[in-house]
Amino acid sequence: MPLRPVTDGAEFAKYILTMKRILSLLIGISVLTACLAQKVQLELNLTKGETYTQLMTTTVTTLQTVNGQDITMKMSATGKMTYKVTDIRDAVYDMEVNYERLTMKMSLPNGDMEFSSEKTDKTDVFSGLLGAMLNKPFSIEMSKTGKVNKVKNIDAVFSAMFDNYPHLSDAEKKALEGMLMQTYGEKALKGNIELCSAIFADSPVAKGDKWTVTTQLESGMPATVESVYELKEISDSYYQLVGNSTIETADKDAYVETNGMPVRYDMAGTMTSDITIDSKSRWITHALITQSIKGMAHVKGSPQQPEGMSMSMVTNTQMVITDK
């Protein structure tokens, strides 16, 4: 239907006002749509020469059932680490990493124990070993998506830790070093870093978008972590990411060395993540990660126990990460 000519002055003014309102509404809708569709490239944006801090506290509660008897153990470990960006090559950051503070608390059936790198008691061997690990720089190569490509010179952290304890036997040194390597060694380090750093999408995302990241854990129980992350909030100072993950033993038939014993695991569980990152550097400012895993652990047979041993396990873990 053709438009009717507008001849009256008052009617013409009313017509112009109506058109302005319609145009304003259309512009507002287009601006709102553009904001809703705003995409950001979620990847690390670090500065060469800058040092970034990570303080991580991990609390693990384990319930084991052996021969019908329940055994509950709780361990809490806190580590303060610094990451200095020494070079940037293509999409890779070279970083010098240092442990600056290490503490560990254990609650076992036979009592509680507490160790700290800040203790000066020379009779506390384990605390002394934690102290010997401090300020021994090693290197990592990390991609902008948070994947750890390489860990280099980690042996330097453990190289001279027994110098002040010549009275320890070789067997004692081996056992203590094995315990520390399980928590702070190359494989453990790579897995712990990637659980909270390999969180980024390969392409730009908008608020509400989701993407999937797969991470391999190699220390302790080798496992595959399949995570679906979502960009929950965007602000001028931070971005909030939330994640839901599944965890499953990578190879149920493979034995791994655990506290001096070959053990194979058949376990699975879930993980949730609530992560806040700085809007400029994309470095984590706060994160809360919780895991719940259950299944079976099978200790391989030995001359002392030819049939081996099987036990059910339930492990609940909480990780709190800050940048201070």
VOZA-210059 format. One record per residue (C-alpha): residue number from 0; residue in three letters; x, y, z. Coordinates in steps of 0.001 Angstrom, whole numbers. Example, Ala and Ser with C-alpha at 12.3 -4.5 7.8 and 13.67 -1.06 7.14 Angstrom:
VOZA-210059
<atom pos="0" code="ALA" px="12300" py="-4500" pz="7800"/>
<atom pos="1" code="SER" px="13670" py="-1060" pz="7140"/>
//
This chain:
VOZA-210059
<atom pos="0" code="MET" px="0" py="0" pz="0"/>
<atom pos="1" code="PRO" px="1492" py="3401" pz="-1013"/>
<atom pos="2" code="LEU" px="2179" py="5909" pz="1769"/>
<atom pos="3" code="ARG" px="-389" py="8667" pz="2103"/>
<atom pos="4" code="PRO" px="1099" py="12137" pz="1484"/>
<atom pos="5" code="VAL" px="1484" py="14171" pz="4659"/>
<atom pos="6" code="THR" px="224" py="17705" pz="4067"/>
<atom pos="7" code="ASP" px="-790" py="19039" pz="7496"/>
<atom pos="8" code="GLY" px="2085" py="20736" pz="9434"/>
<atom pos="9" code="ALA" px="1176" py="19273" pz="12823"/>
<atom pos="10" code="GLU" px="704" py="15834" pz="11335"/>
<atom pos="11" code="PHE" px="4072" py="16162" pz="9550"/>
<atom pos="12" code="ALA" px="5843" py="17034" pz="12801"/>
<atom pos="13" code="LYS" px="4202" py="14035" pz="14481"/>
<atom pos="14" code="TYR" px="5326" py="11869" pz="11580"/>
<atom pos="15" code="ILE" px="8966" py="13082" pz="11882"/>
<atom pos="16" code="LEU" px="8954" py="12451" pz="15687"/>
<atom pos="17" code="THR" px="7653" py="8919" pz="15154"/>
<atom pos="18" code="MET" px="10350" py="8177" pz="12571"/>
<atom pos="19" code="LYS" px="13047" py="9473" pz="14965"/>
<atom pos="20" code="ARG" px="11785" py="7170" pz="17690"/>
<atom pos="21" code="ILE" px="11790" py="4212" pz="15312"/>
<atom pos="22" code="LEU" px="15338" py="5016" pz="14161"/>
<atom pos="23" code="SER" px="16531" py="5432" pz="17763"/>
<atom pos="24" code="LEU" px="15009" py="2068" pz="18653"/>
<atom pos="25" code="LEU" px="16676" py="385" pz="15670"/>
<atom pos="26" code="ILE" px="20054" py="1923" pz="16561"/>
<atom pos="27" code="GLY" px="19662" py="798" pz="20187"/>
<atom pos="28" code="ILE" px="18833" py="-2740" pz="19108"/>
<atom pos="29" code="SER" px="21841" py="-2877" pz="16772"/>
<atom pos="30" code="VAL" px="24195" py="-1567" pz="19510"/>
<atom pos="31" code="LEU" px="22803" py="-4097" pz="22008"/>
<atom pos="32" code="THR" px="23240" py="-6900" pz="19490"/>
<atom pos="33" code="ALA" px="26828" py="-5840" pz="18831"/>
<atom pos="34" code="CYS" px="27564" py="-5865" pz="22586"/>
<atom pos="35" code="LEU" px="25995" py="-9270" pz="23054"/>
<atom pos="36" code="ALA" px="28020" py="-10657" pz="20167"/>
<atom pos="37" code="GLN" px="31318" py="-9096" pz="21301"/>
<atom pos="38" code="LYS" px="34041" py="-11678" pz="21015"/>
<atom pos="39" code="VAL" px="37350" py="-11711" pz="22878"/>
<atom pos="40" code="GLN" px="40511" py="-13721" pz="22279"/>
<atom pos="41" code="LEU" px="41065" py="-15601" pz="25513"/>
<atom pos="42" code="GLU" px="44789" py="-16270" pz="25687"/>
<atom pos="43" code="LEU" px="47708" py="-15258" pz="27868"/>
<atom pos="44" code="ASN" px="48908" py="-11719" pz="27194"/>
<atom pos="45" code="LEU" px="52021" py="-11514" pz="29359"/>
<atom pos="46" code="THR" px="54806" py="-8903" pz="29241"/>
<atom pos="47" code="LYS" px="58476" py="-9719" pz="28732"/>
<atom pos="48" code="GLY" px="60471" py="-8943" pz="31878"/>
<atom pos="49" code="GLU" px="57420" py="-9034" pz="34169"/>
<atom pos="50" code="THR" px="57090" py="-11523" pz="37047"/>
<atom pos="51" code="TYR" px="53732" py="-13141" pz="37801"/>
<atom pos="52" code="THR" px="52869" py="-14842" pz="41099"/>
<atom pos="53" code="GLN" px="50775" py="-17907" pz="41819"/>
<atom pos="54" code="LEU" px="49816" py="-19081" pz="45308"/>
<atom pos="55" code="MET" px="48177" py="-22514" pz="45255"/>
<atom pos="56" code="THR" px="46725" py="-24428" pz="48200"/>
<atom pos="57" code="THR" px="45650" py="-28008" pz="47503"/>
<atom pos="58" code="THR" px="43690" py="-30030" pz="50067"/>
<atom pos="59" code="VAL" px="43174" py="-33742" pz="49431"/>
<atom pos="60" code="THR" px="40988" py="-36025" pz="51535"/>
<atom pos="61" code="THR" px="41242" py="-39744" pz="50753"/>
<atom pos="62" code="LEU" px="39105" py="-42590" pz="52081"/>
<atom pos="63" code="GLN" px="40539" py="-46067" pz="51492"/>
<atom pos="64" code="THR" px="38767" py="-49304" pz="52346"/>
<atom pos="65" code="VAL" px="41234" py="-52175" pz="52879"/>
<atom pos="66" code="ASN" px="39984" py="-55582" pz="54009"/>
<atom pos="67" code="GLY" px="36770" py="-53967" pz="55218"/>
<atom pos="68" code="GLN" px="38571" py="-51310" pz="57250"/>
<atom pos="69" code="ASP" px="38134" py="-47618" pz="56416"/>
<atom pos="70" code="ILE" px="41253" py="-45436" pz="56501"/>
<atom pos="71" code="THR" px="40929" py="-41661" pz="56124"/>
<atom pos="72" code="MET" px="43907" py="-39446" pz="55238"/>
<atom pos="73" code="LYS" px="44059" py="-35714" pz="54667"/>
<atom pos="74" code="MET" px="46893" py="-33721" pz="53144"/>
<atom pos="75" code="SER" px="47199" py="-30006" pz="52466"/>
<atom pos="76" code="ALA" px="50033" py="-28499" pz="50430"/>
<atom pos="77" code="THR" px="50662" py="-24812" pz="49754"/>
<atom pos="78" code="GLY" px="53131" py="-23531" pz="47207"/>
<atom pos="79" code="LYS" px="54023" py="-19982" pz="46247"/>
<atom pos="80" code="MET" px="55676" py="-19739" pz="42819"/>
<atom pos="81" code="THR" px="56909" py="-16907" pz="40637"/>
<atom pos="82" code="TYR" px="56988" py="-16911" pz="36830"/>
<atom pos="83" code="LYS" px="59294" py="-14404" pz="35127"/>
<atom pos="84" code="VAL" px="58779" py="-13988" pz="31385"/>
<atom pos="85" code="THR" px="62288" py="-14074" pz="29883"/>
<atom pos="86" code="ASP" px="61317" py="-14240" pz="26212"/>
<atom pos="87" code="ILE" px="58324" py="-14347" pz="23877"/>
<atom pos="88" code="ARG" px="58644" py="-16399" pz="20695"/>
<atom pos="89" code="ASP" px="55667" py="-16581" pz="18341"/>
<atom pos="90" code="ALA" px="52903" py="-18012" pz="20550"/>
<atom pos="91" code="VAL" px="55249" py="-19313" pz="23290"/>
<atom pos="92" code="TYR" px="56444" py="-17755" pz="26551"/>
<atom pos="93" code="ASP" px="59823" py="-18697" pz="28036"/>
<atom pos="94" code="MET" px="59585" py="-18415" pz="31825"/>
<atom pos="95" code="GLU" px="61983" py="-18689" pz="34746"/>
<atom pos="96" code="VAL" px="60141" py="-20332" pz="37633"/>
<atom pos="97" code="ASN" px="60979" py="-20380" pz="41351"/>
<atom pos="98" code="TYR" px="59422" py="-21994" pz="44386"/>
<atom pos="99" code="GLU" px="59268" py="-19237" pz="47018"/>
<atom pos="100" code="ARG" px="57378" py="-20960" pz="49849"/>
<atom pos="101" code="LEU" px="56311" py="-24573" pz="50454"/>
<atom pos="102" code="THR" px="54249" py="-26045" pz="53274"/>
<atom pos="103" code="MET" px="52647" py="-29426" pz="53825"/>
<atom pos="104" code="LYS" px="50248" py="-30749" pz="56464"/>
<atom pos="105" code="MET" px="49191" py="-34373" pz="56856"/>
<atom pos="106" code="SER" px="46544" py="-35966" pz="59034"/>
<atom pos="107" code="LEU" px="47095" py="-39731" pz="59175"/>
<atom pos="108" code="PRO" px="45650" py="-42539" pz="61320"/>
<atom pos="109" code="ASN" px="48824" py="-42524" pz="63414"/>
<atom pos="110" code="GLY" px="48915" py="-38756" pz="63976"/>
<atom pos="111" code="ASP" px="49319" py="-35308" pz="62427"/>
<atom pos="112" code="MET" px="52430" py="-33819" pz="60840"/>
<atom pos="113" code="GLU" px="53270" py="-30333" pz="59608"/>
<atom pos="114" code="PHE" px="56228" py="-29194" pz="57522"/>
<atom pos="115" code="SER" px="57298" py="-25792" pz="56224"/>
<atom pos="116" code="SER" px="60150" py="-24390" pz="54172"/>
<atom pos="117" code="GLU" px="60288" py="-21514" pz="56668"/>
<atom pos="118" code="LYS" px="61124" py="-23709" pz="59669"/>
<atom pos="119" code="THR" px="64686" py="-23486" pz="60995"/>
<atom pos="120" code="ASP" px="64656" py="-26596" pz="63203"/>
<atom pos="121" code="LYS" px="67552" py="-28717" pz="61880"/>
<atom pos="122" code="THR" px="66020" py="-31884" pz="63330"/>
<atom pos="123" code="ASP" px="62977" py="-31450" pz="61065"/>
<atom pos="124" code="VAL" px="64471" py="-33102" pz="57987"/>
<atom pos="125" code="PHE" px="61442" py="-32846" pz="55715"/>
<atom pos="126" code="SER" px="60995" py="-29125" pz="56394"/>
<atom pos="127" code="GLY" px="64694" py="-28666" pz="55694"/>
<atom pos="128" code="LEU" px="64311" py="-30423" pz="52340"/>
<atom pos="129" code="LEU" px="61418" py="-28119" pz="51412"/>
<atom pos="130" code="GLY" px="63594" py="-25146" pz="52311"/>
<atom pos="131" code="ALA" px="66418" py="-26486" pz="50137"/>
<atom pos="132" code="MET" px="64075" py="-26409" pz="47118"/>
<atom pos="133" code="LEU" px="63466" py="-22665" pz="47295"/>
<atom pos="134" code="ASN" px="64947" py="-20153" pz="44861"/>
<atom pos="135" code="LYS" px="66387" py="-22839" pz="42567"/>
<atom pos="136" code="PRO" px="65294" py="-21495" pz="39174"/>
<atom pos="137" code="PHE" px="64091" py="-23794" pz="36425"/>
<atom pos="138" code="SER" px="62394" py="-23043" pz="33110"/>
<atom pos="139" code="ILE" px="59145" py="-23784" pz="31357"/>
<atom pos="140" code="GLU" px="57827" py="-23092" pz="27888"/>
<atom pos="141" code="MET" px="54132" py="-22204" pz="27954"/>
<atom pos="142" code="SER" px="51880" py="-21566" pz="24987"/>
<atom pos="143" code="LYS" px="49482" py="-18624" pz="24940"/>
<atom pos="144" code="THR" px="46648" py="-21117" pz="25477"/>
<atom pos="145" code="GLY" px="48249" py="-22194" pz="28769"/>
<atom pos="146" code="LYS" px="49725" py="-25532" pz="27689"/>
<atom pos="147" code="VAL" px="53140" py="-26392" pz="29162"/>
<atom pos="148" code="ASN" px="55285" py="-27488" pz="26214"/>
<atom pos="149" code="LYS" px="58499" py="-28134" pz="28161"/>
<atom pos="150" code="VAL" px="59885" py="-28181" pz="31693"/>
<atom pos="151" code="LYS" px="63662" py="-27671" pz="31765"/>
<atom pos="152" code="ASN" px="66330" py="-27907" pz="34469"/>
<atom pos="153" code="ILE" px="63878" py="-29134" pz="37134"/>
<atom pos="154" code="ASP" px="66681" py="-31373" pz="38481"/>
<atom pos="155" code="ALA" px="68320" py="-28221" pz="39870"/>
<atom pos="156" code="VAL" px="65517" py="-27992" pz="42439"/>
<atom pos="157" code="PHE" px="66462" py="-31369" pz="43919"/>
<atom pos="158" code="SER" px="70220" py="-31386" pz="43235"/>
<atom pos="159" code="ALA" px="71657" py="-30348" pz="46607"/>
<atom pos="160" code="MET" px="68764" py="-30956" pz="48989"/>
<atom pos="161" code="PHE" px="70587" py="-33658" pz="50985"/>
<atom pos="162" code="ASP" px="73859" py="-31736" pz="51475"/>
<atom pos="163" code="ASN" px="72922" py="-30846" pz="55056"/>
<atom pos="164" code="TYR" px="71806" py="-34394" pz="55893"/>
<atom pos="165" code="PRO" px="74818" py="-36701" pz="55357"/>
<atom pos="166" code="HIS" px="73529" py="-39084" pz="58044"/>
<atom pos="167" code="LEU" px="70619" py="-40224" pz="55859"/>
<atom pos="168" code="SER" px="71047" py="-43583" pz="54156"/>
<atom pos="169" code="ASP" px="70703" py="-43974" pz="50401"/>
<atom pos="170" code="ALA" px="67392" py="-45771" pz="50918"/>
<atom pos="171" code="GLU" px="66057" py="-42909" pz="53051"/>
<atom pos="172" code="LYS" px="67192" py="-40336" pz="50507"/>
<atom pos="173" code="LYS" px="65551" py="-42259" pz="47680"/>
<atom pos="174" code="ALA" px="62257" py="-42546" pz="49577"/>
<atom pos="175" code="LEU" px="62192" py="-38847" pz="50512"/>
<atom pos="176" code="GLU" px="63118" py="-37703" pz="47021"/>
<atom pos="177" code="GLY" px="60397" py="-39941" pz="45560"/>
<atom pos="178" code="MET" px="57781" py="-38350" pz="47810"/>
<atom pos="179" code="LEU" px="58861" py="-34851" pz="46828"/>
<atom pos="180" code="MET" px="59026" py="-35678" pz="43129"/>
<atom pos="181" code="GLN" px="55425" py="-36942" pz="43228"/>
<atom pos="182" code="THR" px="54294" py="-33524" pz="44464"/>
<atom pos="183" code="TYR" px="56839" py="-31094" pz="43005"/>
<atom pos="184" code="GLY" px="58578" py="-32981" pz="40178"/>
<atom pos="185" code="GLU" px="58283" py="-32400" pz="36445"/>
<atom pos="186" code="LYS" px="55162" py="-34496" pz="35796"/>
<atom pos="187" code="ALA" px="53313" py="-33219" pz="38857"/>
<atom pos="188" code="LEU" px="54296" py="-29642" pz="38058"/>
<atom pos="189" code="LYS" px="53113" py="-29843" pz="34455"/>
<atom pos="190" code="GLY" px="49758" py="-31353" pz="35437"/>
<atom pos="191" code="ASN" px="49112" py="-28923" pz="38291"/>
<atom pos="192" code="ILE" px="49951" py="-25885" pz="36162"/>
<atom pos="193" code="GLU" px="47809" py="-27003" pz="33222"/>
<atom pos="194" code="LEU" px="44787" py="-27758" pz="35400"/>
<atom pos="195" code="CYS" px="44515" py="-24023" pz="36021"/>
<atom pos="196" code="SER" px="46310" py="-22540" pz="32989"/>
<atom pos="197" code="ALA" px="45194" py="-24669" pz="30005"/>
<atom pos="198" code="ILE" px="41730" py="-23151" pz="30063"/>
<atom pos="199" code="PHE" px="41644" py="-21007" pz="26942"/>
<atom pos="200" code="ALA" px="39802" py="-21366" pz="23653"/>
<atom pos="201" code="ASP" px="41622" py="-21628" pz="20319"/>
<atom pos="202" code="SER" px="39440" py="-18933" pz="18732"/>
<atom pos="203" code="PRO" px="37610" py="-15768" pz="19896"/>
<atom pos="204" code="VAL" px="34569" py="-16349" pz="22113"/>
<atom pos="205" code="ALA" px="31608" py="-14296" pz="23319"/>
<atom pos="206" code="LYS" px="29859" py="-14308" pz="26665"/>
<atom pos="207" code="GLY" px="28024" py="-17626" pz="27002"/>
<atom pos="208" code="ASP" px="30219" py="-19470" pz="24484"/>
<atom pos="209" code="LYS" px="31658" py="-22869" pz="25453"/>
<atom pos="210" code="TRP" px="34757" py="-24787" pz="24360"/>
<atom pos="211" code="THR" px="36517" py="-28051" pz="25235"/>
<atom pos="212" code="VAL" px="40060" py="-28587" pz="26546"/>
<atom pos="213" code="THR" px="41727" py="-31979" pz="27099"/>
<atom pos="214" code="THR" px="44527" py="-32288" pz="29675"/>
<atom pos="215" code="GLN" px="46713" py="-35303" pz="30516"/>
<atom pos="216" code="LEU" px="47795" py="-35850" pz="34131"/>
<atom pos="217" code="GLU" px="50920" py="-38004" pz="34398"/>
<atom pos="218" code="SER" px="51921" py="-37888" pz="38075"/>
<atom pos="219" code="GLY" px="50395" py="-40166" pz="40707"/>
<atom pos="220" code="MET" px="47358" py="-41566" pz="38925"/>
<atom pos="221" code="PRO" px="47741" py="-40938" pz="35153"/>
<atom pos="222" code="ALA" px="44401" py="-39572" pz="33986"/>
<atom pos="223" code="THR" px="42626" py="-37771" pz="31162"/>
<atom pos="224" code="VAL" px="40702" py="-34615" pz="32049"/>
<atom pos="225" code="GLU" px="38048" py="-33496" pz="29551"/>
<atom pos="226" code="SER" px="36838" py="-29976" pz="30397"/>
<atom pos="227" code="VAL" px="34070" py="-27815" pz="28969"/>
<atom pos="228" code="TYR" px="34626" py="-24136" pz="29814"/>
<atom pos="229" code="GLU" px="32218" py="-21222" pz="29450"/>
<atom pos="230" code="LEU" px="32897" py="-17480" pz="29374"/>
<atom pos="231" code="LYS" px="30480" py="-16487" pz="32138"/>
<atom pos="232" code="GLU" px="31180" py="-12786" pz="32688"/>
<atom pos="233" code="ILE" px="33048" py="-9938" pz="30951"/>
<atom pos="234" code="SER" px="34066" py="-6684" pz="32646"/>
<atom pos="235" code="ASP" px="36696" py="-3992" pz="32175"/>
<atom pos="236" code="SER" px="38971" py="-5527" pz="34823"/>
<atom pos="237" code="TYR" px="38298" py="-9275" pz="34731"/>
<atom pos="238" code="TYR" px="36752" py="-12221" pz="32910"/>
<atom pos="239" code="GLN" px="35039" py="-15102" pz="34700"/>
<atom pos="240" code="LEU" px="35259" py="-18646" pz="33359"/>
<atom pos="241" code="VAL" px="33418" py="-21691" pz="34700"/>
<atom pos="242" code="GLY" px="34204" py="-25274" pz="33809"/>
<atom pos="243" code="ASN" px="32808" py="-28777" pz="34187"/>
<atom pos="244" code="SER" px="35140" py="-31717" pz="33662"/>
<atom pos="245" code="THR" px="35255" py="-35492" pz="33642"/>
<atom pos="246" code="ILE" px="38316" py="-37363" pz="34913"/>
<atom pos="247" code="GLU" px="39182" py="-40949" pz="34064"/>
<atom pos="248" code="THR" px="42190" py="-43202" pz="34492"/>
<atom pos="249" code="ALA" px="44229" py="-43021" pz="31294"/>
<atom pos="250" code="ASP" px="45390" py="-46671" pz="31267"/>
<atom pos="251" code="LYS" px="43655" py="-49008" pz="33713"/>
<atom pos="252" code="ASP" px="46222" py="-51789" pz="33139"/>
<atom pos="253" code="ALA" px="49378" py="-49709" pz="33685"/>
<atom pos="254" code="TYR" px="51232" py="-49847" pz="36999"/>
<atom pos="255" code="VAL" px="52821" py="-46659" pz="38363"/>
<atom pos="256" code="GLU" px="55207" py="-46243" pz="41278"/>
<atom pos="257" code="THR" px="53356" py="-44892" pz="44329"/>
<atom pos="258" code="ASN" px="55237" py="-44633" pz="47624"/>
<atom pos="259" code="GLY" px="57634" py="-47322" pz="46461"/>
<atom pos="260" code="MET" px="54895" py="-49735" pz="45349"/>
<atom pos="261" code="PRO" px="53617" py="-50527" pz="41838"/>
<atom pos="262" code="VAL" px="49918" py="-49617" pz="41732"/>
<atom pos="263" code="ARG" px="47348" py="-49551" pz="38940"/>
<atom pos="264" code="TYR" px="44201" py="-47473" pz="39151"/>
<atom pos="265" code="ASP" px="40663" py="-47826" pz="37837"/>
<atom pos="266" code="MET" px="39046" py="-44550" pz="38843"/>
<atom pos="267" code="ALA" px="36797" py="-41830" pz="37456"/>
<atom pos="268" code="GLY" px="35199" py="-38632" pz="38651"/>
<atom pos="269" code="THR" px="34287" py="-35009" pz="38028"/>
<atom pos="270" code="MET" px="35777" py="-31544" pz="38466"/>
<atom pos="271" code="THR" px="34264" py="-28062" pz="38623"/>
<atom pos="272" code="SER" px="36170" py="-24800" pz="38106"/>
<atom pos="273" code="ASP" px="35348" py="-21172" pz="38864"/>
<atom pos="274" code="ILE" px="38166" py="-19007" pz="37519"/>
<atom pos="275" code="THR" px="38705" py="-15232" pz="37412"/>
<atom pos="276" code="ILE" px="41398" py="-13864" pz="35099"/>
<atom pos="277" code="ASP" px="42792" py="-10364" pz="34655"/>
<atom pos="278" code="SER" px="41257" py="-8741" pz="31569"/>
<atom pos="279" code="LYS" px="44633" py="-7474" pz="30328"/>
<atom pos="280" code="SER" px="47239" py="-10157" pz="31104"/>
<atom pos="281" code="ARG" px="44738" py="-13067" pz="31309"/>
<atom pos="282" code="TRP" px="46705" py="-14283" pz="34368"/>
<atom pos="283" code="ILE" px="44569" py="-16005" pz="37008"/>
<atom pos="284" code="THR" px="43691" py="-13732" pz="39928"/>
<atom pos="285" code="HIS" px="41479" py="-16253" pz="41735"/>
<atom pos="286" code="ALA" px="40301" py="-19797" pz="41121"/>
<atom pos="287" code="LEU" px="38412" py="-22483" pz="43017"/>
<atom pos="288" code="ILE" px="38714" py="-25992" pz="41609"/>
<atom pos="289" code="THR" px="37068" py="-29049" pz="43193"/>
<atom pos="290" code="GLN" px="37479" py="-32711" pz="42235"/>
<atom pos="291" code="SER" px="35750" py="-35891" pz="43327"/>
<atom pos="292" code="ILE" px="37184" py="-39214" pz="42155"/>
<atom pos="293" code="LYS" px="36388" py="-42788" pz="43172"/>
<atom pos="294" code="GLY" px="37253" py="-46318" pz="42107"/>
<atom pos="295" code="MET" px="39764" py="-49067" pz="42829"/>
<atom pos="296" code="ALA" px="43518" py="-49191" pz="43380"/>
<atom pos="297" code="HIS" px="45357" py="-52488" pz="42892"/>
<atom pos="298" code="VAL" px="48798" py="-53046" pz="44432"/>
<atom pos="299" code="LYS" px="50900" py="-55468" pz="42400"/>
<atom pos="300" code="GLY" px="51902" py="-58756" pz="44028"/>
<atom pos="301" code="SER" px="55336" py="-59074" pz="45635"/>
<atom pos="302" code="PRO" px="57354" py="-61837" pz="47341"/>
<atom pos="303" code="GLN" px="55983" py="-60588" pz="50659"/>
<atom pos="304" code="GLN" px="52406" py="-60463" pz="49347"/>
<atom pos="305" code="PRO" px="52139" py="-62638" pz="46205"/>
<atom pos="306" code="GLU" px="48428" py="-62003" pz="45650"/>
<atom pos="307" code="GLY" px="48805" py="-58259" pz="45864"/>
<atom pos="308" code="MET" px="46099" py="-56091" pz="47375"/>
<atom pos="309" code="SER" px="43037" py="-54213" pz="46164"/>
<atom pos="310" code="MET" px="41327" py="-51291" pz="47865"/>
<atom pos="311" code="SER" px="38443" py="-48980" pz="47089"/>
<atom pos="312" code="MET" px="39269" py="-45271" pz="47126"/>
<atom pos="313" code="VAL" px="37348" py="-42013" pz="47261"/>
<atom pos="314" code="THR" px="39407" py="-38841" pz="46817"/>
<atom pos="315" code="ASN" px="38067" py="-35295" pz="47207"/>
<atom pos="316" code="THR" px="40366" py="-32416" pz="46240"/>
<atom pos="317" code="GLN" px="40050" py="-28648" pz="46508"/>
<atom pos="318" code="MET" px="42476" py="-26204" pz="44912"/>
<atom pos="319" code="VAL" px="42438" py="-22483" pz="45727"/>
<atom pos="320" code="ILE" px="44641" py="-20267" pz="43549"/>
<atom pos="321" code="THR" px="45398" py="-16559" pz="43876"/>
<atom pos="322" code="ASP" px="47941" py="-14174" pz="42350"/>
<atom pos="323" code="LYS" px="49318" py="-12932" pz="45714"/>
//
